[in-house]
Amino acid sequence: MKTEYFLGANSPRGFYSLYDGFIDPKRDELRIIKAGPGSGKSTFMRIIAEKAEKKGLETELIRCSGDPDF
């Protein structure tokens, strides 16, 4: 199953954020992929998600409004 969502959005009432509930530091692991713009971070993660889905694993895609491929 694939779940897709944004963690934040601008709304008529201001910025709405889901960032605080994104990770439970006591239970979850966090890996950070850091590199300059256009280096392939989003493409790399998209490929990993596609391969995971093909194996029947659940995926969560956190969309970025700045990603031109979205």
Secondary structure, 3 states (H helix, E strand, C coil): CEEEECCEEEECCEEEECHHHCCCCCCCCCCCCCCCCCCCHHHHHHHHHHHHHHCCCCEEEECCCCCCCC
